[in-house]
Amino acid sequence: MKPVVEFCSSNMHHGTDRLMQALEQDDRYEVIEYGCLGNCGECYLSPFAMVDGEIVAADTVEELETALQENILRKAAEREALDKLIDDL
C-alpha cells in the first residue's frame, strides 16, 4: 500500500510545489494536490503536507522533505509490526 501524500495548493508559496513535483515522479507514493486541506493556520505559517491524513510540517521545504520521509518510514515500521503481531496470533 502506497503512502498518500497530500498537498494544499494554497501552501505552494512556501515552495512545496517543488517537493510535490519530485514526489509525483516517485512511484512509491500516491501524491494528491487539493485546493484546500482545511488547515489554513498551518498553511499560512509553514510548509506542510499530510501523510495518510496526518499533518507533517517543518520550517523549510528541505526539512519538510526529511520529516515526510521519517513519517513514512515510521508508519511502515508500525504496519510491519502490526502485521507480525497479527500473524503470530
Number of C-alpha atoms within 10 A of each C-alpha: 7 12 17 16 23 21 25 23 15 16 23 16 12 17 14 24 18 12 16 20 11 11 16 15 11 10 9 12 16 17 21 14 15 11 10 13 17 10 12 12 8 16 22 13 13 19 26 28 29 19 21 15 11 11 15 18 20 17 12 14 19 14 13 20 21 12 17 21 13 13 19 19 13 12 15 15 12 12 12 12 12 12 11 11 10 9 8 7 5
